Structure formats: C-alpha cells, structure tokens
Amino acid sequence: MVLARKLILVLMVLTALAGSAAYFVTEMGLTGSDERARNLGWIVFALMAGLSIIMVVLIWQSLSGSLGRIHHQLRQFEAQDKIGMIMVEENDELAELVGAINHYLTTIKSRFQANSIQHKELQIQAQVAEAERSQTEAVIFSISEAVLVSDKFDELLMANKAAQKLFGFNLKEGYRQPLEEYIADAELLELIRQTRRSKDRNVVRLLERPEGGQERMLSLKVLLSCVLDMNEEVIGVVVVIHDVTAEKEIAKMKDEFVSSVSHEFKTPLASIRAYAEMLVDNEAGSEKERRDFCEIIQEQSQRLNRLIDNILNISRIESGLLKVCMERLQVRRLVDEVITAMRPQAREKDISLEFEPDAEAVEVWGDRDMLYQAVMNLLSNAIKYSRAGQKVYIRTGLNDEEKVVIEVEDEGSGIPKKCLDLIFDKFYRVLSHHNLSGGTGLGLHLVREIVEKEHKGRVSVESELGRGSTFRIMLPACVSEEAVPT
C-alpha cells in the first residue's frame, strides 16, 4: 500500500514534466514543417496521454478504496439507526477529511438526540393535555344542567347536550363560532359580555322566558364565572343554567296547598264552633233543632277528619310507613257504608245518590279503611262539583277482564280534556274549578296511591266538559279464600 502511494507520487511528477516537455515539442513539431519533428511530437503526445490515463486510474482506485470504507461505515450506522464516528487507518491521506466528517456527524448525532428527547417530551405533554381536555369534557357532559364555555372573543368553545337542547344548536356546527349565531337570547348574551368585561367570578341571575308556543313560563337560574390566566387576564366565561321552573311550580303548589288546607280547615271548624255556641246558649228552640245542630256538628267533624286523614295517609303511603291490613271485603257492603255516610252532605246540596249494586256479591282482598277512604273521596268530589237537583250514580260489578269495578258518575261541570292526565297529580286542581268549590288537590291523588300502589289495581276517568265525569276503580276479584293478591 505504501509502495503504491509512492508510485502514484512519482507518476504525478513525471506526468507534470512530460506534459511540459510535450507542450514545447508538440508546439514545435506539430506546427513545424519538418516531418521528423512532427512524428516526434505525436510520439511525445501519445506517451503523455498514456501516463495521464494511468495516473487517473491509480488515483481513482486509491480514492475508491478510502471512500468505500467511509460508505461502508455509514451504511453500518444507518442500519443500526445511529450516527457515529468513521474509523480511518493511521497515516491515511484522507484523515483530515474524515476527521471533519466525524466532527460533523458527532454534532448531528447530538442534535438528533436532543431533538428526539424534546419530541418525546412534547408528545407526552400533548397526551397529558388531551387527557385533561377529555376529562373536562366528560365532566361537563355528565352535568344535567346546561353548561356553556366561551372564549375572550365571545366565541363558543364547549357546550354539553343540555345546553344544545335548551338553545337548539349543534355543537360541531357551533364550535369557535360567535355566540349570537346560536343563542337568540339577547339578555343572556349581554350578561356574558358584561361578566367578561367586569372579570367577575360569581354572577347569579334569574331569567324568566316563555316556553316555546306555550303559556308556561321557564325560570332559568344563570350562574356565570370568568376564567382568568396567570396574569389575571380573561380567557373565557363559564355559564351554568339551572332550570328552576319545576321547583318554582312545586313551591307555588305548596303555597296554594297550605292556603287551601287552611280554608278547608276553617270551614268545618267555623260550623262546629257556631253550632256549638248555639247549643251552649240554648238557642235551639226544640229537641229536633238540638238534634239537627248536633248532626251538623257531627258532619263537619267527619269532614274535618277526612281532610286530616287525606293528608296523613298520603304522607304515610309515600314514606312506606302505612300499615296495610288486607282482608276479604264485600264490595257492595263497603260502598253502601260510604253512601250512608255521605247522604247528609248530598242532601245539603239537594243532590240525589243513586246506588246500582252488582247482581252478585263480588269480593276483593284489601284494606277496609283505605278502600273506604278512596270510594269516599270519589263520592265527595262528585257531590262537590254537582249542582242542586242533579244525580250521582254509584255502581259496582265485574268487567270483561274479571276485575271488580267501582264506578262513580256525576252530572257536574266535567273536566277539560287537557287536564285529564294531570287530575291525579298531587296538589293539582283544575283552574276552572277553583270558583266552584274549595279543595287541596290531594283527594284524587290519594285515591290513585291507595288503588294502584297498595292494592295493585287501576283508577281511570272519563269526562266531557259540561256533561259530568265518570271515575272507575278496578281491583283484582277475590274468587276463593286462597286468592290473596301479592
């Protein structure tokens, strides 16, 4: 290898000398007129060309060997997915070149490793941020209240399903769009802007809105809070909207219930007090009048007792504390007892009670006191909403489904069709009935609780406005001593 390098150096020197000599010879011989000189010039030119070709081949082989070794090492590092140092032999003419290349590769390797670490760190940070964002969205979407999140430009960033349903928009379409394009409530939009400008973190407002196409008013409790960055600059606003309509309606119904109960209590108490005072003052002119006064006191006491029983029994049933004593009951006898108890109230309003019992004595398994109260509530309502001179029909029997039916039909004012599905709800009273008679809205609710919850039966109503109503209680028939419903 050393001899080859020396030979290459000698050839390079000889080539240079031969080239100089050939230049003069050929310049003289080729351009001269002497034929021998021209021949000599061509010979020198041929020798020079040959030496040049030999020198180029030798240099090429030497360079190819060195570059081949470099290329081989680079391929090895590439296969190992690494950047490393290129090894050279001692006294290699390309040592300086290889050293520079090694230094360059070392720098690239260091930068590559640093970039790789930084890239992995960024990937981890991005994954953590995505996980936190997904968690935040999951929390917001699990909230039953409507939640909106806007940025500092009043553009929509996030909204859960409750908010989309409340305002009627699609989250994908509304993302990063101005709020006013999707929320038509100008008052709410202005409230969001004011909160953002004031940087307030605790804003509470109550907004009243009519429900679309209905007379019902929506009551929305809006809570707003600014989101601030580390520099106390606003980066967004979180809006939580709580529909308190049902709560307000319940509170209103409770207030009306208290008022109605107070009125219902006062009426029988006033009668009891008045007739008791008349008896004490000996204002009864005869034994018959004294007996009439006592009967009125008794009737009003029973009325007051029924009202208290309604309230207490509903509370007991709903809390599961009411003890049910099931026994075999003859329906005809039970209903007859209720009619006997209610005749004085019917006579007071000049209403006739017509009992149409079943041909056969049907029986049910049930709690006597509870079923007695359920039938009495239906009959009391029928009398209450009937006019003087009208009739109330009470029927018992079996229907096609072999269910025992207790039916109470009146000729009173009737119930609007839109109210039929609500008539058994607690505290509910038909608005048009308020001026006909007082009430608490508990009687029919208690009937449903007794029949359906405690006796596994069913209660229904049919009514036509101005033509009266028909209420039906349907209970499983008792066909044998062992047929006790579970």
TORPABA-636202 format. One record per residue (C-alpha): residue number from 1; z, y, x. Coordinates in steps of 0.5 Angstrom, whole numbers, plus 500, padded with zeros to 3 digits. Example, Ala and Ser with C-alpha at 12.3 -4.5 7.8 and 13.67 -1.06 7.14 Angstrom:
<sites>
<seq->1 | w->516 | v->491 | u->525>
<seq->2 | w->514 | v->498 | u->527>
</sites>
This chain:
<sites>
<seq->1 | w->500 | v->500 | u->500>
<seq->2 | w->502 | v->505 | u->506>
<seq->3 | w->495 | v->503 | u->509>
<seq->4 | w->491 | v->504 | u->503>
<seq->5 | w->494 | v->511 | u->503>
<seq->6 | w->493 | v->513 | u->510>
<seq->7 | w->485 | v->510 | u->509>
<seq->8 | w->485 | v->515 | u->503>
<seq->9 | w->487 | v->521 | u->507>
<seq->10 | w->482 | v->519 | u->513>
<seq->11 | w->476 | v->518 | u->508>
<seq->12 | w->478 | v->525 | u->505>
<seq->13 | w->478 | v->528 | u->512>
<seq->14 | w->471 | v->525 | u->513>
<seq->15 | w->468 | v->527 | u->507>
<seq->16 | w->470 | v->534 | u->508>
<seq->17 | w->467 | v->534 | u->515>
<seq->18 | w->461 | v->530 | u->513>
<seq->19 | w->460 | v->535 | u->507>
<seq->20 | w->460 | v->541 | u->511>
<seq->21 | w->455 | v->538 | u->516>
<seq->22 | w->451 | v->535 | u->511>
<seq->23 | w->450 | v->542 | u->508>
<seq->24 | w->447 | v->545 | u->514>
<seq->25 | w->443 | v->539 | u->516>
<seq->26 | w->440 | v->539 | u->509>
<seq->27 | w->439 | v->546 | u->508>
<seq->28 | w->435 | v->546 | u->514>
<seq->29 | w->432 | v->539 | u->513>
<seq->30 | w->430 | v->539 | u->506>
<seq->31 | w->428 | v->546 | u->506>
<seq->32 | w->424 | v->546 | u->513>
<seq->33 | w->417 | v->544 | u->515>
<seq->34 | w->419 | v->538 | u->520>
<seq->35 | w->418 | v->531 | u->517>
<seq->36 | w->424 | v->528 | u->521>
<seq->37 | w->429 | v->534 | u->519>
<seq->38 | w->427 | v->533 | u->512>
<seq->39 | w->428 | v->525 | u->513>
<seq->40 | w->435 | v->526 | u->517>
<seq->41 | w->437 | v->531 | u->511>
<seq->42 | w->436 | v->526 | u->506>
<seq->43 | w->440 | v->520 | u->510>
<seq->44 | w->446 | v->525 | u->511>
<seq->45 | w->446 | v->527 | u->504>
<seq->46 | w->446 | v->519 | u->502>
<seq->47 | w->452 | v->518 | u->506>
<seq->48 | w->456 | v->524 | u->504>
<seq->49 | w->455 | v->522 | u->497>
<seq->50 | w->457 | v->515 | u->498>
<seq->51 | w->463 | v->517 | u->502>
<seq->52 | w->465 | v->521 | u->496>
<seq->53 | w->464 | v->516 | u->491>
<seq->54 | w->468 | v->511 | u->495>
<seq->55 | w->474 | v->516 | u->495>
<seq->56 | w->474 | v->518 | u->488>
<seq->57 | w->474 | v->510 | u->486>
<seq->58 | w->480 | v->510 | u->491>
<seq->59 | w->484 | v->516 | u->488>
<seq->60 | w->482 | v->513 | u->481>
<seq->61 | w->485 | v->506 | u->483>
<seq->62 | w->492 | v->510 | u->486>
<seq->63 | w->493 | v->514 | u->480>
<seq->64 | w->491 | v->509 | u->475>
<seq->65 | w->497 | v->505 | u->478>
<seq->66 | w->502 | v->510 | u->478>
<seq->67 | w->500 | v->513 | u->471>
<seq->68 | w->500 | v->505 | u->469>
<seq->69 | w->507 | v->505 | u->471>
<seq->70 | w->509 | v->511 | u->467>
<seq->71 | w->505 | v->509 | u->461>
<seq->72 | w->509 | v->502 | u->461>
<seq->73 | w->516 | v->505 | u->462>
<seq->74 | w->514 | v->510 | u->456>
<seq->75 | w->512 | v->504 | u->452>
<seq->76 | w->518 | v->500 | u->453>
<seq->77 | w->523 | v->506 | u->451>
<seq->78 | w->518 | v->507 | u->445>
<seq->79 | w->519 | v->500 | u->443>
<seq->80 | w->527 | v->501 | u->444>
<seq->81 | w->527 | v->507 | u->440>
<seq->82 | w->530 | v->511 | u->445>
<seq->83 | w->528 | v->517 | u->450>
<seq->84 | w->530 | v->515 | u->457>
<seq->85 | w->528 | v->516 | u->465>
<seq->86 | w->522 | v->514 | u->468>
<seq->87 | w->523 | v->510 | u->474>
<seq->88 | w->519 | v->511 | u->480>
<seq->89 | w->518 | v->508 | u->487>
<seq->90 | w->521 | v->511 | u->493>
<seq->91 | w->516 | v->516 | u->497>
<seq->92 | w->512 | v->516 | u->491>
<seq->93 | w->507 | v->522 | u->492>
<seq->94 | w->508 | v->523 | u->484>
<seq->95 | w->516 | v->523 | u->485>
<seq->96 | w->516 | v->531 | u->483>
<seq->97 | w->511 | v->530 | u->477>
<seq->98 | w->515 | v->524 | u->475>
<seq->99 | w->522 | v->528 | u->476>
<seq->100 | w->519 | v->534 | u->472>
<seq->101 | w->517 | v->529 | u->466>
<seq->102 | w->524 | v->525 | u->467>
<seq->103 | w->528 | v->532 | u->466>
<seq->104 | w->523 | v->534 | u->460>
<seq->105 | w->525 | v->527 | u->457>
<seq->106 | w->532 | v->528 | u->458>
<seq->107 | w->532 | v->535 | u->455>
<seq->108 | w->528 | v->532 | u->449>
<seq->109 | w->533 | v->526 | u->448>
<seq->110 | w->539 | v->531 | u->448>
<seq->111 | w->536 | v->535 | u->443>
<seq->112 | w->534 | v->529 | u->439>
<seq->113 | w->541 | v->526 | u->439>
<seq->114 | w->544 | v->533 | u->437>
<seq->115 | w->538 | v->534 | u->431>
<seq->116 | w->540 | v->526 | u->429>
<seq->117 | w->547 | v->528 | u->428>
<seq->118 | w->546 | v->534 | u->425>
<seq->119 | w->541 | v->531 | u->420>
<seq->120 | w->546 | v->526 | u->418>
<seq->121 | w->552 | v->531 | u->417>
<seq->122 | w->547 | v->535 | u->412>
<seq->123 | w->545 | v->528 | u->409>
<seq->124 | w->553 | v->527 | u->408>
<seq->125 | w->554 | v->534 | u->405>
<seq->126 | w->549 | v->533 | u->401>
<seq->127 | w->551 | v->527 | u->398>
<seq->128 | w->558 | v->530 | u->397>
<seq->129 | w->555 | v->536 | u->394>
<seq->130 | w->551 | v->532 | u->389>
<seq->131 | w->557 | v->527 | u->387>
<seq->132 | w->561 | v->533 | u->386>
<seq->133 | w->556 | v->536 | u->381>
<seq->134 | w->555 | v->530 | u->378>
<seq->135 | w->563 | v->529 | u->377>
<seq->136 | w->563 | v->536 | u->374>
<seq->137 | w->557 | v->535 | u->369>
<seq->138 | w->560 | v->528 | u->367>
<seq->139 | w->567 | v->532 | u->365>
<seq->140 | w->563 | v->538 | u->362>
<seq->141 | w->559 | v->533 | u->358>
<seq->142 | w->565 | v->529 | u->356>
<seq->143 | w->568 | v->535 | u->353>
<seq->144 | w->568 | v->535 | u->345>
<seq->145 | w->568 | v->543 | u->345>
<seq->146 | w->561 | v->547 | u->346>
<seq->147 | w->561 | v->549 | u->354>
<seq->148 | w->556 | v->554 | u->357>
<seq->149 | w->556 | v->556 | u->364>
<seq->150 | w->551 | v->562 | u->366>
<seq->151 | w->550 | v->565 | u->373>
<seq->152 | w->551 | v->572 | u->375>
<seq->153 | w->544 | v->574 | u->372>
<seq->154 | w->546 | v->571 | u->365>
<seq->155 | w->541 | v->565 | u->366>
<seq->156 | w->543 | v->558 | u->363>
<seq->157 | w->546 | v->553 | u->368>
<seq->158 | w->549 | v->548 | u->364>
<seq->159 | w->551 | v->546 | u->357>
<seq->160 | w->554 | v->540 | u->354>
<seq->161 | w->551 | v->536 | u->348>
<seq->162 | w->556 | v->540 | u->343>
<seq->163 | w->553 | v->547 | u->346>
<seq->164 | w->546 | v->544 | u->345>
<seq->165 | w->547 | v->542 | u->338>
<seq->166 | w->551 | v->549 | u->336>
<seq->167 | w->546 | v->553 | u->338>
<seq->168 | w->540 | v->549 | u->337>
<seq->169 | w->536 | v->548 | u->344>
<seq->170 | w->534 | v->543 | u->349>
<seq->171 | w->538 | v->543 | u->356>
<seq->172 | w->532 | v->541 | u->360>
<seq->173 | w->528 | v->547 | u->357>
<seq->174 | w->533 | v->552 | u->358>
<seq->175 | w->535 | v->551 | u->365>
<seq->176 | w->535 | v->557 | u->369>
<seq->177 | w->532 | v->561 | u->363>
<seq->178 | w->535 | v->567 | u->360>
<seq->179 | w->541 | v->566 | u->355>
<seq->180 | w->538 | v->570 | u->350>
<seq->181 | w->532 | v->566 | u->349>
<seq->182 | w->536 | v->560 | u->347>
<seq->183 | w->542 | v->564 | u->344>
<seq->184 | w->541 | v->568 | u->338>
<seq->185 | w->548 | v->571 | u->337>
<seq->186 | w->548 | v->578 | u->340>
<seq->187 | w->555 | v->579 | u->339>
<seq->188 | w->556 | v->572 | u->344>
<seq->189 | w->551 | v->575 | u->349>
<seq->190 | w->554 | v->582 | u->349>
<seq->191 | w->561 | v->578 | u->350>
<seq->192 | w->559 | v->574 | u->356>
<seq->193 | w->556 | v->580 | u->359>
<seq->194 | w->562 | v->584 | u->358>
<seq->195 | w->566 | v->579 | u->361>
<seq->196 | w->562 | v->578 | u->367>
<seq->197 | w->562 | v->586 | u->369>
<seq->198 | w->569 | v->586 | u->368>
<seq->199 | w->570 | v->580 | u->372>
<seq->200 | w->576 | v->578 | u->367>
<seq->201 | w->578 | v->571 | u->367>
<seq->202 | w->582 | v->570 | u->361>
<seq->203 | w->578 | v->573 | u->355>
<seq->204 | w->579 | v->570 | u->348>
<seq->205 | w->575 | v->572 | u->341>
<seq->206 | w->575 | v->569 | u->334>
<seq->207 | w->568 | v->570 | u->331>
<seq->208 | w->566 | v->569 | u->324>
<seq->209 | w->559 | v->566 | u->323>
<seq->210 | w->556 | v->564 | u->316>
<seq->211 | w->554 | v->556 | u->317>
<seq->212 | w->546 | v->556 | u->316>
<seq->213 | w->544 | v->556 | u->309>
<seq->214 | w->551 | v->555 | u->306>
<seq->215 | w->557 | v->559 | u->303>
<seq->216 | w->561 | v->556 | u->308>
<seq->217 | w->564 | v->561 | u->314>
<seq->218 | w->564 | v->558 | u->321>
<seq->219 | w->570 | v->560 | u->325>
<seq->220 | w->569 | v->560 | u->333>
<seq->221 | w->574 | v->561 | u->338>
<seq->222 | w->571 | v->563 | u->344>
<seq->223 | w->574 | v->563 | u->351>
<seq->224 | w->571 | v->566 | u->357>
<seq->225 | w->572 | v->566 | u->364>
<seq->226 | w->569 | v->569 | u->370>
<seq->227 | w->567 | v->564 | u->376>
<seq->228 | w->569 | v->568 | u->383>
<seq->229 | w->567 | v->566 | u->390>
<seq->230 | w->571 | v->567 | u->396>
<seq->231 | w->569 | v->575 | u->396>
<seq->232 | w->571 | v->576 | u->389>
<seq->233 | w->564 | v->577 | u->387>
<seq->234 | w->562 | v->574 | u->380>
<seq->235 | w->557 | v->568 | u->381>
<seq->236 | w->558 | v->566 | u->374>
<seq->237 | w->561 | v->565 | u->367>
<seq->238 | w->564 | v->559 | u->363>
<seq->239 | w->564 | v->559 | u->356>
<seq->240 | w->568 | v->554 | u->352>
<seq->241 | w->567 | v->555 | u->344>
<seq->242 | w->572 | v->551 | u->339>
<seq->243 | w->570 | v->550 | u->332>
<seq->244 | w->577 | v->552 | u->328>
<seq->245 | w->573 | v->552 | u->321>
<seq->246 | w->577 | v->546 | u->319>
<seq->247 | w->583 | v->548 | u->322>
<seq->248 | w->583 | v->554 | u->318>
<seq->249 | w->581 | v->551 | u->312>
<seq->250 | w->587 | v->546 | u->312>
<seq->251 | w->591 | v->552 | u->314>
<seq->252 | w->589 | v->555 | u->307>
<seq->253 | w->589 | v->549 | u->303>
<seq->254 | w->596 | v->548 | u->305>
<seq->255 | w->598 | v->555 | u->304>
<seq->256 | w->595 | v->554 | u->297>
<seq->257 | w->599 | v->548 | u->296>
<seq->258 | w->605 | v->551 | u->297>
<seq->259 | w->603 | v->556 | u->292>
<seq->260 | w->601 | v->551 | u->287>
<seq->261 | w->607 | v->547 | u->288>
<seq->262 | w->612 | v->553 | u->287>
<seq->263 | w->608 | v->555 | u->281>
<seq->264 | w->609 | v->548 | u->279>
<seq->265 | w->616 | v->547 | u->280>
<seq->266 | w->617 | v->554 | u->277>
<seq->267 | w->614 | v->552 | u->270>
<seq->268 | w->618 | v->546 | u->268>
<seq->269 | w->624 | v->549 | u->271>
<seq->270 | w->624 | v->555 | u->267>
<seq->271 | w->623 | v->551 | u->261>
<seq->272 | w->629 | v->547 | u->263>
<seq->273 | w->633 | v->553 | u->264>
<seq->274 | w->631 | v->557 | u->258>
<seq->275 | w->633 | v->551 | u->253>
<seq->276 | w->639 | v->549 | u->257>
<seq->277 | w->641 | v->556 | u->256>
<seq->278 | w->640 | v->556 | u->248>
<seq->279 | w->644 | v->550 | u->248>
<seq->280 | w->650 | v->553 | u->251>
<seq->281 | w->649 | v->559 | u->247>
<seq->282 | w->649 | v->555 | u->240>
<seq->283 | w->642 | v->558 | u->239>
<seq->284 | w->640 | v->551 | u->235>
<seq->285 | w->641 | v->552 | u->228>
<seq->286 | w->641 | v->545 | u->226>
<seq->287 | w->641 | v->538 | u->229>
<seq->288 | w->634 | v->537 | u->229>
<seq->289 | w->633 | v->543 | u->233>
<seq->290 | w->638 | v->541 | u->238>
<seq->291 | w->634 | v->534 | u->239>
<seq->292 | w->628 | v->538 | u->240>
<seq->293 | w->631 | v->542 | u->245>
<seq->294 | w->634 | v->536 | u->249>
<seq->295 | w->627 | v->533 | u->248>
<seq->296 | w->623 | v->539 | u->251>
<seq->297 | w->628 | v->539 | u->257>
<seq->298 | w->627 | v->531 | u->258>
<seq->299 | w->620 | v->532 | u->258>
<seq->300 | w->620 | v->538 | u->263>
<seq->301 | w->625 | v->534 | u->267>
<seq->302 | w->620 | v->528 | u->267>
<seq->303 | w->614 | v->533 | u->269>
<seq->304 | w->618 | v->535 | u->275>
<seq->305 | w->620 | v->528 | u->277>
<seq->306 | w->613 | v->526 | u->277>
<seq->307 | w->611 | v->532 | u->281>
<seq->308 | w->616 | v->531 | u->287>
<seq->309 | w->614 | v->523 | u->286>
<seq->310 | w->607 | v->525 | u->288>
<seq->311 | w->609 | v->529 | u->294>
<seq->312 | w->614 | v->524 | u->297>
<seq->313 | w->609 | v->518 | u->295>
<seq->314 | w->603 | v->521 | u->299>
<seq->315 | w->608 | v->522 | u->305>
<seq->316 | w->610 | v->515 | u->305>
<seq->317 | w->604 | v->512 | u->304>
<seq->318 | w->601 | v->516 | u->310>
<seq->319 | w->606 | v->514 | u->314>
<seq->320 | w->607 | v->507 | u->312>
<seq->321 | w->614 | v->507 | u->310>
<seq->322 | w->613 | v->506 | u->303>
<seq->323 | w->615 | v->499 | u->301>
<seq->324 | w->611 | v->495 | u->296>
<seq->325 | w->614 | v->490 | u->291>
<seq->326 | w->608 | v->486 | u->289>
<seq->327 | w->609 | v->482 | u->282>
<seq->328 | w->605 | v->479 | u->277>
<seq->329 | w->603 | v->485 | u->272>
<seq->330 | w->600 | v->485 | u->265>
<seq->331 | w->596 | v->491 | u->265>
<seq->332 | w->596 | v->492 | u->257>
<seq->333 | w->603 | v->493 | u->257>
<seq->334 | w->603 | v->497 | u->263>
<seq->335 | w->598 | v->502 | u->260>
<seq->336 | w->602 | v->502 | u->254>
<seq->337 | w->608 | v->505 | u->257>
<seq->338 | w->604 | v->510 | u->260>
<seq->339 | w->601 | v->512 | u->254>
<seq->340 | w->608 | v->512 | u->250>
<seq->341 | w->611 | v->517 | u->256>
<seq->342 | w->605 | v->522 | u->256>
<seq->343 | w->605 | v->523 | u->248>
<seq->344 | w->609 | v->529 | u->248>
<seq->345 | w->605 | v->532 | u->253>
<seq->346 | w->599 | v->531 | u->249>
<seq->347 | w->602 | v->533 | u->242>
<seq->348 | w->604 | v->539 | u->245>
<seq->349 | w->597 | v->541 | u->246>
<seq->350 | w->594 | v->538 | u->240>
<seq->351 | w->590 | v->532 | u->244>
<seq->352 | w->590 | v->525 | u->241>
<seq->353 | w->591 | v->519 | u->245>
<seq->354 | w->586 | v->513 | u->243>
<seq->355 | w->588 | v->506 | u->247>
<seq->356 | w->583 | v->501 | u->246>
<seq->357 | w->586 | v->495 | u->250>
<seq->358 | w->583 | v->489 | u->252>
<seq->359 | w->582 | v->483 | u->247>
<seq->360 | w->585 | v->478 | u->252>
<seq->361 | w->591 | v->480 | u->256>
<seq->362 | w->589 | v->481 | u->263>
<seq->363 | w->594 | v->481 | u->269>
<seq->364 | w->594 | v->484 | u->276>
<seq->365 | w->598 | v->483 | u->282>
<seq->366 | w->601 | v->490 | u->284>
<seq->367 | w->607 | v->494 | u->285>
<seq->368 | w->609 | v->497 | u->278>
<seq->369 | w->612 | v->503 | u->280>
<seq->370 | w->606 | v->505 | u->284>
<seq->371 | w->600 | v->503 | u->279>
<seq->372 | w->604 | v->506 | u->273>
<seq->373 | w->604 | v->513 | u->277>
<seq->374 | w->597 | v->512 | u->278>
<seq->375 | w->595 | v->511 | u->271>
<seq->376 | w->600 | v->517 | u->269>
<seq->377 | w->596 | v->521 | u->274>
<seq->378 | w->589 | v->520 | u->271>
<seq->379 | w->592 | v->521 | u->264>
<seq->380 | w->596 | v->527 | u->266>
<seq->381 | w->589 | v->530 | u->268>
<seq->382 | w->585 | v->528 | u->262>
<seq->383 | w->590 | v->532 | u->258>
<seq->384 | w->591 | v->538 | u->262>
<seq->385 | w->583 | v->539 | u->262>
<seq->386 | w->582 | v->538 | u->255>
<seq->387 | w->582 | v->543 | u->249>
<seq->388 | w->586 | v->543 | u->243>
<seq->389 | w->583 | v->538 | u->238>
<seq->390 | w->580 | v->533 | u->243>
<seq->391 | w->581 | v->526 | u->244>
<seq->392 | w->583 | v->522 | u->251>
<seq->393 | w->581 | v->515 | u->251>
<seq->394 | w->584 | v->509 | u->255>
<seq->395 | w->581 | v->502 | u->256>
<seq->396 | w->583 | v->496 | u->259>
<seq->397 | w->579 | v->490 | u->260>
<seq->398 | w->574 | v->486 | u->265>
<seq->399 | w->568 | v->488 | u->268>
<seq->400 | w->562 | v->483 | u->270>
<seq->401 | w->565 | v->483 | u->277>
<seq->402 | w->571 | v->480 | u->274>
<seq->403 | w->575 | v->486 | u->276>
<seq->404 | w->581 | v->489 | u->272>
<seq->405 | w->578 | v->496 | u->269>
<seq->406 | w->583 | v->501 | u->267>
<seq->407 | w->579 | v->507 | u->264>
<seq->408 | w->581 | v->514 | u->262>
<seq->409 | w->576 | v->518 | u->259>
<seq->410 | w->576 | v->525 | u->256>
<seq->411 | w->572 | v->530 | u->253>
<seq->412 | w->574 | v->536 | u->257>
<seq->413 | w->571 | v->541 | u->262>
<seq->414 | w->568 | v->536 | u->266>
<seq->415 | w->567 | v->536 | u->274>
<seq->416 | w->561 | v->539 | u->278>
<seq->417 | w->556 | v->534 | u->281>
<seq->418 | w->557 | v->537 | u->288>
<seq->419 | w->565 | v->536 | u->287>
<seq->420 | w->565 | v->529 | u->285>
<seq->421 | w->565 | v->527 | u->293>
<seq->422 | w->571 | v->531 | u->294>
<seq->423 | w->575 | v->530 | u->288>
<seq->424 | w->580 | v->525 | u->291>
<seq->425 | w->581 | v->529 | u->298>
<seq->426 | w->588 | v->532 | u->299>
<seq->427 | w->589 | v->539 | u->296>
<seq->428 | w->582 | v->539 | u->293>
<seq->429 | w->582 | v->543 | u->287>
<seq->430 | w->575 | v->544 | u->283>
<seq->431 | w->574 | v->552 | u->284>
<seq->432 | w->572 | v->553 | u->276>
<seq->433 | w->579 | v->549 | u->274>
<seq->434 | w->584 | v->554 | u->277>
<seq->435 | w->584 | v->558 | u->271>
<seq->436 | w->584 | v->552 | u->266>
<seq->437 | w->591 | v->549 | u->269>
<seq->438 | w->595 | v->549 | u->275>
<seq->439 | w->596 | v->544 | u->280>
<seq->440 | w->597 | v->542 | u->287>
<seq->441 | w->591 | v->537 | u->289>
<seq->442 | w->595 | v->531 | u->290>
<seq->443 | w->595 | v->527 | u->284>
<seq->444 | w->588 | v->524 | u->285>
<seq->445 | w->589 | v->523 | u->292>
<seq->446 | w->595 | v->519 | u->291>
<seq->447 | w->591 | v->515 | u->286>
<seq->448 | w->586 | v->513 | u->291>
<seq->449 | w->591 | v->512 | u->296>
<seq->450 | w->595 | v->507 | u->291>
<seq->451 | w->589 | v->503 | u->289>
<seq->452 | w->585 | v->503 | u->295>
<seq->453 | w->590 | v->503 | u->301>
<seq->454 | w->596 | v->499 | u->297>
<seq->455 | w->592 | v->495 | u->292>
<seq->456 | w->585 | v->493 | u->295>
<seq->457 | w->582 | v->496 | u->289>
<seq->458 | w->577 | v->502 | u->288>
<seq->459 | w->577 | v->508 | u->284>
<seq->460 | w->571 | v->512 | u->281>
<seq->461 | w->569 | v->518 | u->277>
<seq->462 | w->563 | v->520 | u->273>
<seq->463 | w->563 | v->527 | u->270>
<seq->464 | w->558 | v->531 | u->266>
<seq->465 | w->559 | v->539 | u->266>
<seq->466 | w->562 | v->541 | u->259>
<seq->467 | w->562 | v->534 | u->257>
<seq->468 | w->568 | v->531 | u->260>
<seq->469 | w->570 | v->526 | u->265>
<seq->470 | w->571 | v->518 | u->266>
<seq->471 | w->576 | v->515 | u->271>
<seq->472 | w->576 | v->508 | u->273>
<seq->473 | w->581 | v->504 | u->277>
<seq->474 | w->578 | v->497 | u->279>
<seq->475 | w->583 | v->492 | u->281>
<seq->476 | w->583 | v->484 | u->283>
<seq->477 | w->584 | v->480 | u->277>
<seq->478 | w->590 | v->475 | u->277>
<seq->479 | w->587 | v->469 | u->275>
<seq->480 | w->593 | v->464 | u->277>
<seq->481 | w->600 | v->464 | u->279>
<seq->482 | w->598 | v->463 | u->287>
<seq->483 | w->592 | v->468 | u->286>
<seq->484 | w->596 | v->473 | u->290>
<seq->485 | w->591 | v->478 | u->294>
<seq->486 | w->593 | v->479 | u->301>
</sites>
